[in-house]
């Protein structure tokens, strides 16, 4: 429990600062403690609850209309990916996590202009599907939202909305499939104070670092996915 809560606190702070990256820490920690499927499911529940707090914290910078297409496509992709996770054997899910990291590394090595030609909708659907199946969308969600050309506060607001819808969708599928039970919801309840503290700490960091600092933070998170890939191989 202490390990889970410590990982959650760090992931919530990072997520509130950069808008994404919570799964970077939380998914591998929970997969190690609980197993891959249960870890992915609990991470979805914790991140969904945390994104409620993030949406409230960034309520003044929520670009709902501009991000609507990304939100819908992420939700559809997440529902599909989550149902695949429920039906797949544990070994296949574990392999999918590693493959998603490989894809993330390949995406990072491409020039950003080439990613732009793929289009935000493709990236949004792909991020939802990979997140639903492996617990992490790698850099796809970040790249999809970057296509909206938002400042850092509105970027985090958009990322919070997108993540909230995606994680709630996944948590609903996992609950229906009995991957989430009473103990999981108890852990989420215990973690609520951490969500509040970490979210407002992260918002303070986001407001203080400036646009250039935020750009560095964003790409540091992207690099983190690459490092996690290397550690998983």
Z-matrix of the N, CA and C atoms (Angstrom, degrees):
N
C 1 1.463
C 2 1.526 1 111.13
N 3 1.350 2 117.02 1 -43.94
C 4 1.464 3 120.41 2 -179.72
C 5 1.521 4 111.10 3 -63.22
N 6 1.336 5 117.06 4 -40.58
C 7 1.463 6 121.03 5 178.76
C 8 1.526 7 110.68 6 -63.69
N 9 1.321 8 115.62 7 -43.34
C 10 1.473 9 120.71 8 179.68
C 11 1.525 10 110.74 9 -62.49
N 12 1.331 11 116.79 10 -45.87
C 13 1.461 12 120.37 11 -177.99
C 14 1.531 13 111.56 12 -67.80
N 15 1.341 14 117.23 13 -36.89
C 16 1.466 15 120.15 14 177.80
C 17 1.527 16 110.53 15 -64.54
N 18 1.337 17 116.13 16 -45.58
C 19 1.469 18 119.94 17 177.80
C 20 1.525 19 110.88 18 -63.05
N 21 1.336 20 116.28 19 -38.32
C 22 1.460 21 120.43 20 179.57
C 23 1.520 22 111.26 21 -63.78
N 24 1.333 23 117.15 22 -43.23
C 25 1.463 24 120.47 23 -178.88
C 26 1.518 25 111.68 24 -60.93
N 27 1.333 26 116.71 25 -43.81
C 28 1.464 27 120.84 26 179.72
C 29 1.526 28 110.29 27 -67.09
N 30 1.327 29 116.90 28 -43.58
C 31 1.466 30 120.14 29 -178.10
C 32 1.528 31 111.23 30 -66.72
N 33 1.332 32 118.10 31 -37.93
C 34 1.461 33 121.23 32 178.60
C 35 1.534 34 111.08 33 -64.97
N 36 1.324 35 116.39 34 -40.21
C 37 1.467 36 120.09 35 179.40
C 38 1.517 37 110.73 36 -65.67
N 39 1.333 38 116.70 37 -45.72
C 40 1.467 39 120.88 38 178.39
C 41 1.517 40 110.75 39 -61.43
N 42 1.317 41 116.80 40 -43.77
C 43 1.457 42 121.62 41 -178.67
C 44 1.525 43 111.82 42 -62.53
N 45 1.339 44 117.10 43 -39.94
C 46 1.462 45 120.66 44 179.85
C 47 1.519 46 111.98 45 -74.03
N 48 1.330 47 117.51 46 -25.35
C 49 1.466 48 121.36 47 178.60
C 50 1.518 49 111.99 48 -79.06
N 51 1.332 50 116.03 49 -47.47
C 52 1.464 51 121.15 50 -174.75
C 53 1.511 52 113.29 51 -99.64
N 54 1.345 53 117.38 52 -16.75
C 55 1.456 54 120.57 53 -177.39
C 56 1.507 55 112.79 54 95.01
N 57 1.326 56 116.91 55 -17.83
C 58 1.452 57 123.17 56 -179.54
C 59 1.524 58 108.15 57 -156.32
N 60 1.320 59 115.95 58 175.52
C 61 1.458 60 119.74 59 178.94
C 62 1.517 61 113.77 60 106.47
N 63 1.347 62 117.80 61 -3.84
C 64 1.455 63 119.79 62 179.77
C 65 1.513 64 112.80 63 -61.25
N 66 1.330 65 116.45 64 -39.44
C 67 1.466 66 120.10 65 -179.42
C 68 1.520 67 112.00 66 -68.88
N 69 1.315 68 116.59 67 -19.89
C 70 1.463 69 121.49 68 -179.22
C 71 1.523 70 110.92 69 -57.32
N 72 1.325 71 117.12 70 -37.24
C 73 1.463 72 122.43 71 -178.78
C 74 1.528 73 111.05 72 -100.92
N 75 1.323 74 116.37 73 -42.10
C 76 1.457 75 120.47 74 -169.54
C 77 1.528 76 113.09 75 -71.92
N 78 1.329 77 117.62 76 -43.53
C 79 1.462 78 120.00 77 -175.84
C 80 1.526 79 112.61 78 -62.52
N 81 1.340 80 120.37 79 -51.04
C 82 1.468 81 118.13 80 -179.95
C 83 1.525 82 113.09 81 -64.64
N 84 1.340 83 117.23 82 -33.58
C 85 1.467 84 119.93 83 178.51
C 86 1.519 85 110.93 84 -64.77
N 87 1.324 86 116.49 85 -48.63
C 88 1.463 87 120.10 86 -178.91
C 89 1.521 88 111.83 87 -70.03
N 90 1.334 89 117.27 88 -33.79
C 91 1.467 90 119.93 89 176.60
C 92 1.523 91 110.42 90 -64.45
N 93 1.328 92 116.64 91 -36.92
C 94 1.459 93 121.17 92 178.74
C 95 1.526 94 110.78 93 -67.59
N 96 1.329 95 116.72 94 -40.34
C 97 1.468 96 121.14 95 -176.37
C 98 1.530 97 112.13 96 -79.22
N 99 1.339 98 117.11 97 -41.39
C 100 1.462 99 121.26 98 -169.94
C 101 1.525 100 114.59 99 -110.54
N 102 1.335 101 118.03 100 -12.84
C 103 1.455 102 120.83 101 -169.44
C 104 1.520 103 109.42 102 100.94
N 105 1.318 104 116.93 103 159.77
C 106 1.464 105 120.71 104 -170.35
C 107 1.527 106 112.90 105 -62.53
N 108 1.318 107 117.48 106 -53.67
C 109 1.466 108 120.00 107 -175.68
C 110 1.527 109 111.73 108 -62.69
N 111 1.320 110 116.53 109 -50.83
C 112 1.456 111 119.96 110 -178.79
C 113 1.518 112 111.20 111 -64.88
N 114 1.333 113 116.37 112 -35.54
C 115 1.460 114 120.18 113 178.28
C 116 1.511 115 112.41 114 -64.98
N 117 1.325 116 116.91 115 -44.79
C 118 1.466 117 121.45 116 177.52
C 119 1.530 118 110.24 117 -62.42
N 120 1.336 119 116.50 118 -41.59
C 121 1.460 120 120.56 119 -178.18
C 122 1.531 121 111.28 120 -65.91
N 123 1.342 122 117.30 121 -46.60
C 124 1.463 123 119.83 122 -179.33
C 125 1.525 124 110.77 123 -66.67
N 126 1.342 125 117.01 124 -37.69
C 127 1.463 126 119.90 125 177.18
C 128 1.525 127 110.49 126 -60.20
N 129 1.328 128 116.90 127 -40.68
C 130 1.470 129 120.43 128 178.56
C 131 1.525 130 110.83 129 -61.65
N 132 1.337 131 116.94 130 -42.03
C 133 1.464 132 120.92 131 179.63
C 134 1.525 133 111.09 132 -65.02
N 135 1.339 134 117.22 133 -47.88
C 136 1.462 135 121.05 134 -178.77
C 137 1.525 136 111.41 135 -63.80
N 138 1.328 137 116.49 136 -42.70
C 139 1.460 138 119.63 137 -179.14
C 140 1.528 139 111.26 138 -70.22
N 141 1.336 140 117.18 139 -32.98
C 142 1.468 141 119.85 140 176.29
C 143 1.527 142 110.16 141 -63.13
N 144 1.334 143 116.26 142 -47.31
C 145 1.465 144 119.96 143 178.65
C 146 1.525 145 111.27 144 -62.71
N 147 1.327 146 115.95 145 -41.30
C 148 1.465 147 119.78 146 179.37
C 149 1.520 148 111.76 147 -64.21
N 150 1.326 149 116.67 148 -35.06
C 151 1.468 150 119.84 149 -179.67
C 152 1.520 151 112.15 150 -69.88
N 153 1.333 152 117.70 151 -24.06
C 154 1.469 153 119.64 152 172.64
C 155 1.527 154 109.41 153 -62.64
N 156 1.337 155 115.65 154 -45.13
C 157 1.461 156 120.50 155 178.42
C 158 1.527 157 110.23 156 -64.29
N 159 1.336 158 117.41 157 -41.45
C 160 1.468 159 121.31 158 179.77
C 161 1.531 160 111.32 159 -62.44
N 162 1.331 161 116.48 160 -42.07
C 163 1.467 162 119.87 161 179.29
C 164 1.527 163 110.02 162 -62.26
N 165 1.318 164 117.29 163 -40.45
C 166 1.461 165 120.36 164 177.34
C 167 1.527 166 111.03 165 -65.79
N 168 1.332 167 116.47 166 -40.71
C 169 1.465 168 120.37 167 -178.86
C 170 1.528 169 111.68 168 -66.79
N 171 1.332 170 117.16 169 -34.75
C 172 1.467 171 122.10 170 -177.72
C 173 1.536 172 111.41 171 -106.90
N 174 1.338 173 116.67 172 26.34
C 175 1.465 174 120.76 173 -174.43
C 176 1.524 175 113.34 174 -60.22
N 177 1.331 176 117.73 175 -23.67
C 178 1.467 177 120.29 176 -179.47
C 179 1.526 178 112.52 177 -83.67
N 180 1.326 179 117.08 178 -9.80
C 181 1.475 180 120.43 179 -179.01
C 182 1.525 181 109.72 180 -130.48
N 183 1.331 182 116.15 181 53.05
C 184 1.465 183 121.61 182 178.17
C 185 1.535 184 109.04 183 -106.31
N 186 1.326 185 118.89 184 101.92
C 187 1.470 186 121.25 185 -178.98
C 188 1.527 187 111.24 186 -81.39
N 189 1.335 188 116.03 187 69.54
C 190 1.464 189 120.48 188 -172.17
C 191 1.520 190 111.95 189 -59.60
N 192 1.316 191 116.46 190 -48.87
C 193 1.465 192 119.50 191 -176.62
C 194 1.525 193 111.46 192 -64.52
N 195 1.313 194 116.87 193 -42.55
C 196 1.459 195 120.70 194 -177.36
C 197 1.524 196 112.13 195 -69.19
N 198 1.330 197 116.39 196 -30.92
C 199 1.462 198 120.40 197 -175.95
C 200 1.532 199 112.84 198 -98.74
N 201 1.327 200 117.92 199 3.43
C 202 1.462 201 121.14 200 -171.76
C 203 1.529 202 112.34 201 -58.95
N 204 1.328 203 117.56 202 -45.05
C 205 1.469 204 120.08 203 -178.75
C 206 1.519 205 111.00 204 -61.73
N 207 1.333 206 116.53 205 -42.63
C 208 1.464 207 120.39 206 178.65
C 209 1.524 208 110.30 207 -62.83
N 210 1.335 209 117.36 208 -42.17
C 211 1.463 210 121.96 209 -179.57
C 212 1.521 211 111.07 210 -59.75
N 213 1.335 212 116.69 211 -47.57
C 214 1.465 213 121.22 212 -177.56
C 215 1.517 214 110.67 213 -64.02
N 216 1.327 215 117.25 214 -45.78
C 217 1.460 216 120.52 215 -177.33
C 218 1.523 217 112.11 216 -67.81
N 219 1.329 218 116.91 217 -36.75
C 220 1.465 219 119.92 218 175.95
C 221 1.532 220 110.34 219 -64.18
N 222 1.325 221 117.16 220 -41.35
C 223 1.468 222 120.92 221 179.69
C 224 1.530 223 111.00 222 -62.64
N 225 1.325 224 116.82 223 -44.98
C 226 1.467 225 120.80 224 179.35
C 227 1.526 226 110.20 225 -62.98
N 228 1.324 227 115.93 226 -46.22
C 229 1.458 228 119.62 227 179.01
C 230 1.513 229 112.40 228 -63.42
N 231 1.336 230 117.48 229 -40.56
C 232 1.464 231 121.58 230 -179.42
C 233 1.528 232 111.46 231 -64.68
N 234 1.336 233 116.88 232 -40.51
C 235 1.464 234 120.30 233 178.75
C 236 1.523 235 110.69 234 -62.51
N 237 1.319 236 116.15 235 -43.51
C 238 1.459 237 120.63 236 178.94
C 239 1.528 238 110.61 237 -64.68
N 240 1.319 239 117.03 238 -48.00
C 241 1.453 240 120.71 239 -178.42
C 242 1.515 241 112.57 240 -64.03
N 243 1.334 242 117.66 241 -39.58
C 244 1.464 243 121.28 242 -179.88
C 245 1.521 244 111.35 243 -64.96
N 246 1.320 245 117.08 244 -40.03
C 247 1.464 246 119.84 245 178.80
C 248 1.535 247 110.76 246 -67.58
N 249 1.318 248 117.20 247 -33.83
C 250 1.460 249 120.06 248 174.91
C 251 1.525 250 110.50 249 -64.89
N 252 1.338 251 117.43 250 -39.89
C 253 1.457 252 120.96 251 179.17
C 254 1.524 253 110.75 252 -62.76
N 255 1.329 254 117.28 253 -43.04
C 256 1.465 255 121.12 254 -178.87
C 257 1.523 256 110.57 255 -60.36
N 258 1.339 257 117.10 256 -39.18
C 259 1.455 258 120.97 257 -174.47
C 260 1.522 259 113.48 258 -85.20
N 261 1.326 260 117.44 259 -18.62
C 262 1.461 261 120.45 260 -172.81
C 263 1.523 262 112.07 261 -85.08
N 264 1.347 263 117.89 262 150.22
C 265 1.466 264 121.13 263 173.44
C 266 1.528 265 110.82 264 -64.36
N 267 1.339 266 116.26 265 155.30
C 268 1.460 267 122.05 266 -178.10
C 269 1.528 268 111.88 267 -55.04
N 270 1.338 269 116.68 268 -43.03
C 271 1.467 270 120.46 269 -177.19
C 272 1.524 271 111.43 270 -63.46
N 273 1.324 272 116.84 271 -36.97
C 274 1.461 273 120.82 272 179.92
C 275 1.523 274 110.29 273 -67.74
N 276 1.339 275 116.50 274 -39.83
C 277 1.458 276 120.01 275 179.02
C 278 1.530 277 110.21 276 -64.44
N 279 1.328 278 116.18 277 -43.43
C 280 1.466 279 119.99 278 178.25
C 281 1.528 280 110.65 279 -60.04
N 282 1.320 281 116.80 280 -43.76
C 283 1.463 282 120.85 281 177.69
C 284 1.518 283 110.70 282 -62.40
N 285 1.332 284 117.20 283 -38.35
C 286 1.466 285 121.01 284 -179.49
C 287 1.518 286 111.11 285 -64.12
N 288 1.325 287 116.51 286 -36.04
C 289 1.459 288 119.73 287 177.50
C 290 1.523 289 109.81 288 -60.54
N 291 1.327 290 116.49 289 -46.26
C 292 1.468 291 120.85 290 179.78
C 293 1.522 292 110.70 291 -64.62
N 294 1.337 293 117.00 292 -42.32
C 295 1.465 294 120.38 293 179.69
C 296 1.523 295 110.91 294 -62.69
N 297 1.343 296 116.46 295 -38.73
C 298 1.465 297 119.04 296 179.13
C 299 1.525 298 111.20 297 -63.39
N 300 1.327 299 116.38 298 -33.87
C 301 1.461 300 119.93 299 176.85
C 302 1.530 301 110.34 300 -68.00
N 303 1.334 302 116.42 301 -39.58
C 304 1.465 303 120.12 302 177.20
C 305 1.521 304 110.37 303 -60.65
N 306 1.339 305 115.70 304 -44.58
C 307 1.457 306 120.33 305 178.57
C 308 1.525 307 110.72 306 -61.71
N 309 1.349 308 115.44 307 -39.23
C 310 1.455 309 119.68 308 178.31
C 311 1.523 310 110.87 309 -61.28
N 312 1.323 311 116.48 310 -42.46
C 313 1.458 312 120.54 311 179.70
C 314 1.522 313 110.94 312 -63.82
N 315 1.324 314 116.76 313 -42.87
C 316 1.464 315 120.60 314 178.47
C 317 1.524 316 110.33 315 -61.80
N 318 1.338 317 116.49 316 -43.67
C 319 1.465 318 120.82 317 -179.88
C 320 1.515 319 111.24 318 -61.55
N 321 1.326 320 116.26 319 -39.43
C 322 1.461 321 119.84 320 -179.29
C 323 1.518 322 112.52 321 -67.14
N 324 1.331 323 116.97 322 -28.10
C 325 1.469 324 120.70 323 -177.85
C 326 1.520 325 112.03 324 -83.23
N 327 1.337 326 117.38 325 -8.75
C 328 1.451 327 121.05 326 176.19
C 329 1.518 328 110.18 327 -81.40
N 330 1.319 329 116.64 328 151.81
C 331 1.457 330 120.24 329 174.16
C 332 1.516 331 109.40 330 -68.92
N 333 1.333 332 118.11 331 141.33
C 334 1.456 333 122.29 332 -176.17
C 335 1.525 334 112.18 333 -58.92
N 336 1.334 335 117.46 334 -33.47
C 337 1.460 336 119.75 335 179.85
C 338 1.525 337 111.23 336 -62.80
N 339 1.331 338 116.76 337 -33.57
C 340 1.466 339 119.47 338 177.66
C 341 1.519 340 110.04 339 -69.13
N 342 1.322 341 117.18 340 -37.66
C 343 1.456 342 120.07 341 176.69
C 344 1.522 343 110.79 342 -63.78
N 345 1.342 344 116.01 343 -38.19
C 346 1.458 345 119.24 344 178.95
C 347 1.522 346 111.41 345 -61.57
N 348 1.339 347 117.32 346 -35.28
C 349 1.451 348 120.01 347 179.93
C 350 1.525 349 111.85 348 -68.18
N 351 1.330 350 116.88 349 -25.02
C 352 1.458 351 119.43 350 175.51
C 353 1.522 352 111.09 351 -66.68
N 354 1.329 353 114.61 352 -30.83
C 355 1.462 354 119.52 353 177.01
C 356 1.515 355 112.70 354 92.37
N 357 1.315 356 114.40 355 142.81
C 358 1.450 357 121.37 356 178.25
C 359 1.520 358 114.05 357 -56.86
N 360 1.350 359 120.03 358 -42.14
C 361 1.463 360 119.92 359 -178.69
C 362 1.523 361 113.69 360 -58.99
N 363 1.319 362 117.69 361 -41.95
C 364 1.470 363 120.71 362 179.15
C 365 1.519 364 110.19 363 -64.01
N 366 1.332 365 116.03 364 -44.74
C 367 1.459 366 120.38 365 179.01
C 368 1.525 367 111.04 366 -63.70
N 369 1.341 368 117.29 367 -39.68
C 370 1.464 369 121.07 368 -179.00
C 371 1.523 370 111.26 369 -64.21
N 372 1.335 371 116.72 370 -47.35
C 373 1.461 372 119.59 371 179.05
C 374 1.526 373 110.47 372 -63.70
N 375 1.321 374 116.44 373 -42.29
C 376 1.462 375 120.11 374 179.58
C 377 1.514 376 112.16 375 -63.17
N 378 1.335 377 117.02 376 -38.33
C 379 1.465 378 119.86 377 -179.89
C 380 1.527 379 110.58 378 -66.67
N 381 1.330 380 116.95 379 -40.10
C 382 1.462 381 119.92 380 178.56
C 383 1.518 382 111.80 381 -65.46
N 384 1.329 383 116.45 382 -43.89
C 385 1.461 384 120.46 383 -178.18
C 386 1.526 385 111.89 384 -65.29
N 387 1.327 386 117.49 385 -45.87
C 388 1.460 387 119.90 386 -179.72
C 389 1.519 388 111.16 387 -69.09
N 390 1.329 389 117.47 388 -34.40
C 391 1.454 390 121.01 389 177.56
C 392 1.526 391 111.10 390 -66.84
N 393 1.321 392 116.62 391 -41.55
C 394 1.458 393 120.07 392 179.59
C 395 1.509 394 112.72 393 -65.24
N 396 1.333 395 116.81 394 -34.54
C 397 1.459 396 120.55 395 -175.36
C 398 1.518 397 112.76 396 -89.67
N 399 1.333 398 117.19 397 -36.79
C 400 1.465 399 119.31 398 -174.32
C 401 1.531 400 113.09 399 -113.78
N 402 1.335 401 117.24 400 -8.28
C 403 1.452 402 119.79 401 -179.80
C 404 1.510 403 114.42 402 92.02
N 405 1.313 404 117.82 403 -11.68
C 406 1.457 405 121.28 404 -179.74
C 407 1.519 406 110.00 405 -141.64
N 408 1.309 407 116.29 406 141.25
C 409 1.464 408 120.86 407 179.75
C 410 1.523 409 111.68 408 -96.80
N 411 1.346 410 116.75 409 3.84
C 412 1.452 411 118.64 410 -176.61
C 413 1.517 412 109.75 411 58.40
N 414 1.320 413 118.10 412 -144.45
C 415 1.466 414 120.13 413 -179.50
C 416 1.523 415 113.90 414 -85.15
N 417 1.327 416 117.60 415 0.21
C 418 1.468 417 119.33 416 -172.35
C 419 1.523 418 112.33 417 -62.43
N 420 1.333 419 116.63 418 -43.68
C 421 1.470 420 119.47 419 -179.56
C 422 1.520 421 110.69 420 -63.57
N 423 1.325 422 116.01 421 -44.04
C 424 1.453 423 119.51 422 178.61
C 425 1.514 424 112.05 423 -60.30
N 426 1.329 425 116.16 424 -43.20
C 427 1.464 426 120.19 425 179.43
C 428 1.521 427 111.52 426 -65.80
N 429 1.334 428 116.57 427 -39.00
C 430 1.467 429 119.70 428 179.26
C 431 1.524 430 111.07 429 -62.37
N 432 1.338 431 116.76 430 -42.92
C 433 1.457 432 120.65 431 -178.29
C 434 1.523 433 110.96 432 -73.07
N 435 1.324 434 117.45 433 -31.23
C 436 1.469 435 120.13 434 177.87
C 437 1.520 436 111.99 435 -63.01
N 438 1.336 437 116.71 436 -23.75
C 439 1.466 438 119.27 437 177.83
C 440 1.525 439 111.67 438 -65.50
N 441 1.344 440 117.04 439 -16.02
C 442 1.465 441 121.13 440 -178.28
C 443 1.525 442 112.56 441 -83.06
N 444 1.348 443 117.38 442 -8.94
C 445 1.474 444 122.82 443 177.02
C 446 1.537 445 111.88 444 54.92
N 447 1.312 446 115.96 445 60.18
C 448 1.461 447 122.09 446 -178.43
C 449 1.529 448 110.75 447 -105.87
N 450 1.345 449 116.86 448 154.16
C 451 1.456 450 119.26 449 170.96
C 452 1.524 451 108.25 450 -73.17
N 453 1.354 452 116.52 451 173.83
C 454 1.466 453 118.94 452 -170.21
C 455 1.526 454 112.87 453 -63.34
N 456 1.337 455 118.38 454 -38.31
C 457 1.459 456 120.22 455 -178.99
C 458 1.525 457 111.14 456 -67.02
N 459 1.338 458 117.14 457 -44.29
C 460 1.458 459 120.61 458 178.78
C 461 1.532 460 111.06 459 -71.65
N 462 1.341 461 117.30 460 -29.93
C 463 1.461 462 120.25 461 175.60
C 464 1.521 463 109.98 462 -62.29
N 465 1.338 464 117.07 463 -48.40
C 466 1.464 465 120.41 464 179.51
C 467 1.524 466 110.27 465 -64.65
N 468 1.334 467 117.35 466 -36.91
C 469 1.460 468 120.43 467 176.32
C 470 1.514 469 111.70 468 -61.77
N 471 1.342 470 116.26 469 -45.96
C 472 1.460 471 120.62 470 178.47
C 473 1.521 472 110.79 471 -64.14
N 474 1.338 473 116.81 472 -44.13
C 475 1.461 474 120.95 473 179.74
C 476 1.522 475 111.24 474 -62.21
N 477 1.333 476 116.49 475 -36.37
C 478 1.462 477 120.41 476 178.59
C 479 1.521 478 111.03 477 -65.56
N 480 1.328 479 116.61 478 -43.80
C 481 1.467 480 120.57 479 177.81
C 482 1.522 481 111.56 480 -63.28
N 483 1.329 482 115.95 481 -47.75
C 484 1.463 483 120.90 482 -179.18
C 485 1.525 484 110.37 483 -61.76
N 486 1.332 485 116.27 484 -45.47
C 487 1.463 486 120.01 485 -178.98
C 488 1.524 487 111.38 486 -66.39
N 489 1.325 488 116.52 487 -38.84
C 490 1.461 489 120.14 488 179.57
C 491 1.520 490 110.59 489 -59.40
N 492 1.322 491 116.95 490 -50.12
C 493 1.464 492 120.65 491 -178.61
C 494 1.523 493 110.37 492 -63.67
N 495 1.324 494 117.15 493 -44.08
C 496 1.459 495 120.27 494 -179.66
C 497 1.514 496 112.46 495 -64.04
N 498 1.334 497 117.40 496 -45.28
C 499 1.464 498 120.82 497 -177.46
C 500 1.524 499 111.93 498 -70.97
N 501 1.326 500 117.87 499 -37.30
C 502 1.466 501 120.42 500 176.31
C 503 1.526 502 110.32 501 -63.88
N 504 1.330 503 116.09 502 -40.73
C 505 1.465 504 120.15 503 177.76
C 506 1.518 505 110.70 504 -60.65
N 507 1.337 506 116.64 505 -46.86
C 508 1.465 507 120.84 506 179.38
C 509 1.524 508 111.06 507 -63.56
N 510 1.334 509 117.43 508 -45.26
C 511 1.465 510 121.09 509 -178.46
C 512 1.524 511 111.23 510 -61.19
N 513 1.336 512 116.93 511 -37.49
C 514 1.468 513 120.25 512 178.77
C 515 1.521 514 111.06 513 -64.88
N 516 1.327 515 116.70 514 -42.95
C 517 1.468 516 120.73 515 178.42
C 518 1.522 517 110.18 516 -64.53
N 519 1.339 518 117.13 517 -43.84
C 520 1.466 519 121.06 518 -178.19
C 521 1.533 520 111.39 519 -67.60
N 522 1.334 521 117.66 520 -34.90
C 523 1.458 522 120.67 521 177.62
C 524 1.517 523 110.73 522 -66.70
N 525 1.317 524 115.98 523 -43.02
C 526 1.469 525 120.99 524 178.30
C 527 1.525 526 110.86 525 -61.41
N 528 1.333 527 116.51 526 -33.01
C 529 1.470 528 121.14 527 -178.32
C 530 1.530 529 112.35 528 -89.92
N 531 1.339 530 117.51 529 6.98
C 532 1.470 531 123.66 530 178.16
C 533 1.525 532 113.62 531 65.37
N 534 1.339 533 117.11 532 24.11
C 535 1.455 534 119.70 533 172.24
C 536 1.522 535 110.70 534 -82.15
N 537 1.322 536 116.22 535 -19.59
C 538 1.460 537 122.01 536 176.22
C 539 1.529 538 108.29 537 -116.01
N 540 1.326 539 116.24 538 123.37
C 541 1.456 540 121.10 539 -178.85
C 542 1.527 541 109.73 540 -126.47
N 543 1.344 542 116.16 541 -164.66
C 544 1.457 543 120.95 542 -174.74
C 545 1.507 544 114.04 543 -57.56
N 546 1.347 545 117.87 544 -41.43
C 547 1.456 546 120.71 545 -178.31
C 548 1.526 547 111.49 546 -63.30
N 549 1.316 548 116.97 547 -38.24
C 550 1.459 549 120.83 548 179.56
C 551 1.523 550 111.00 549 -62.65
N 552 1.325 551 116.39 550 -43.68
C 553 1.459 552 120.25 551 -179.91
C 554 1.530 553 111.00 552 -69.55
N 555 1.326 554 116.87 553 -30.19
C 556 1.461 555 120.51 554 175.89
C 557 1.523 556 110.52 555 -66.06
N 558 1.335 557 116.56 556 -43.34
C 559 1.467 558 120.82 557 177.76
C 560 1.524 559 110.03 558 -61.19
N 561 1.341 560 116.53 559 -42.21
C 562 1.468 561 120.36 560 178.79
C 563 1.524 562 110.81 561 -62.29
N 564 1.328 563 116.84 562 -39.39
C 565 1.461 564 120.62 563 179.43
C 566 1.528 565 111.35 564 -65.79
N 567 1.332 566 116.23 565 -43.00
C 568 1.455 567 120.76 566 178.65
C 569 1.525 568 111.20 567 -62.73
N 570 1.342 569 116.28 568 -32.05
C 571 1.460 570 121.23 569 -176.11
C 572 1.523 571 113.61 570 -80.68
N 573 1.337 572 118.93 571 -6.76
C 574 1.468 573 121.42 572 -176.66
C 575 1.529 574 112.88 573 -56.27
N 576 1.347 575 119.63 574 -47.35
C 577 1.475 576 118.03 575 177.78
C 578 1.530 577 112.80 576 -58.35
N 579 1.330 578 116.57 577 -36.35
C 580 1.468 579 119.88 578 177.26
C 581 1.519 580 110.68 579 -64.54
N 582 1.323 581 116.95 580 -38.31
C 583 1.462 582 120.84 581 179.28
C 584 1.520 583 110.73 582 -60.22
N 585 1.321 584 116.18 583 -45.19
C 586 1.465 585 120.43 584 -177.99
C 587 1.527 586 110.26 585 -64.92
N 588 1.332 587 116.79 586 -50.42
C 589 1.466 588 120.87 587 -178.18
C 590 1.523 589 110.97 588 -62.46
N 591 1.343 590 116.52 589 -47.50
C 592 1.462 591 120.81 590 -176.66
C 593 1.523 592 111.55 591 -66.49
N 594 1.338 593 117.48 592 -38.49
C 595 1.465 594 120.54 593 -178.48
C 596 1.520 595 111.43 594 -65.04
N 597 1.306 596 117.52 595 -46.14
C 598 1.464 597 119.41 596 -178.63
C 599 1.527 598 111.29 597 -73.53
N 600 1.343 599 117.40 598 -27.42
C 601 1.466 600 120.10 599 171.50
C 602 1.524 601 109.92 600 -66.24
N 603 1.318 602 116.03 601 -44.76
C 604 1.460 603 120.35 602 178.72
C 605 1.517 604 112.47 603 -64.32
N 606 1.340 605 116.88 604 -37.96
C 607 1.468 606 119.89 605 177.80
C 608 1.525 607 110.61 606 -64.12
N 609 1.318 608 116.72 607 -38.74
C 610 1.464 609 120.65 608 176.98
C 611 1.518 610 110.93 609 -62.44
N 612 1.324 611 116.40 610 -42.46
C 613 1.465 612 120.74 611 177.29
C 614 1.519 613 110.43 612 -62.11
N 615 1.335 614 116.63 613 -44.92
C 616 1.461 615 121.36 614 -178.97
C 617 1.529 616 111.62 615 -59.57
N 618 1.331 617 116.27 616 -40.57
C 619 1.461 618 120.52 617 -177.35
C 620 1.522 619 112.61 618 -74.34
N 621 1.319 620 117.02 619 -22.81
C 622 1.465 621 120.30 620 -172.61
C 623 1.525 622 114.39 621 -95.04
N 624 1.338 623 118.03 622 -15.84
C 625 1.460 624 118.81 623 -171.34
C 626 1.529 625 113.92 624 -90.18
N 627 1.330 626 118.79 625 -14.33
C 628 1.459 627 120.76 626 -179.78
C 629 1.521 628 111.95 627 78.34
N 630 1.342 629 115.53 628 170.56
C 631 1.466 630 120.39 629 -177.21
C 632 1.525 631 111.81 630 -65.75
N 633 1.330 632 116.76 631 -41.98
C 634 1.455 633 119.47 632 -179.72
C 635 1.523 634 110.77 633 -65.94
N 636 1.335 635 116.74 634 -42.95
C 637 1.456 636 120.81 635 177.64
C 638 1.518 637 111.53 636 -62.93
N 639 1.348 638 115.66 637 -37.44
C 640 1.455 639 118.38 638 179.28
C 641 1.525 640 111.04 639 -67.39
N 642 1.329 641 116.44 640 -37.99
C 643 1.463 642 119.26 641 177.48
C 644 1.524 643 110.71 642 -59.60
N 645 1.331 644 116.01 643 -43.22
C 646 1.470 645 120.14 644 176.37
C 647 1.525 646 111.15 645 -62.10
N 648 1.327 647 117.32 646 -41.28
C 649 1.461 648 120.98 647 179.46
C 650 1.522 649 110.93 648 -63.97
N 651 1.321 650 116.49 649 -43.65
C 652 1.463 651 120.63 650 179.91
C 653 1.522 652 110.64 651 -58.25
N 654 1.335 653 116.39 652 -49.50
C 655 1.459 654 119.06 653 -177.88
C 656 1.524 655 111.99 654 -72.03
N 657 1.320 656 117.52 655 -24.29
C 658 1.470 657 119.83 656 173.70
C 659 1.534 658 109.98 657 -65.73
N 660 1.335 659 115.88 658 -39.79
C 661 1.462 660 119.40 659 176.06
C 662 1.524 661 110.20 660 -63.83
N 663 1.325 662 116.82 661 -42.88
C 664 1.458 663 120.00 662 177.55
C 665 1.531 664 111.00 663 -60.34
N 666 1.339 665 116.53 664 -41.17
C 667 1.462 666 120.47 665 177.24
C 668 1.519 667 110.58 666 -65.05
N 669 1.337 668 116.32 667 -33.60
C 670 1.463 669 120.15 668 178.49
C 671 1.510 670 112.36 669 -60.59
N 672 1.338 671 117.08 670 -37.76
C 673 1.453 672 119.94 671 176.45
C 674 1.537 673 110.67 672 -61.96
N 675 1.330 674 115.99 673 -37.74
C 676 1.457 675 120.36 674 179.17
C 677 1.526 676 111.16 675 -66.46
N 678 1.339 677 116.35 676 -43.12
C 679 1.467 678 120.23 677 178.03
C 680 1.519 679 110.33 678 -62.83
N 681 1.317 680 116.37 679 -41.86
C 682 1.455 681 119.91 680 178.84
C 683 1.509 682 110.82 681 -62.33
N 684 1.324 683 116.88 682 -35.47
C 685 1.460 684 120.70 683 174.72
C 686 1.523 685 110.94 684 -58.83
N 687 1.328 686 115.40 685 -47.98
C 688 1.460 687 119.37 686 -177.90
C 689 1.532 688 111.82 687 -62.43
N 690 1.328 689 116.29 688 -37.63
C 691 1.465 690 119.94 689 -179.77
C 692 1.516 691 112.09 690 -71.89
N 693 1.342 692 116.38 691 -20.49
C 694 1.460 693 120.28 692 -176.86
C 695 1.517 694 112.16 693 -88.81
N 696 1.335 695 116.80 694 -16.49
C 697 1.469 696 119.70 695 -177.03
C 698 1.514 697 111.55 696 -80.90
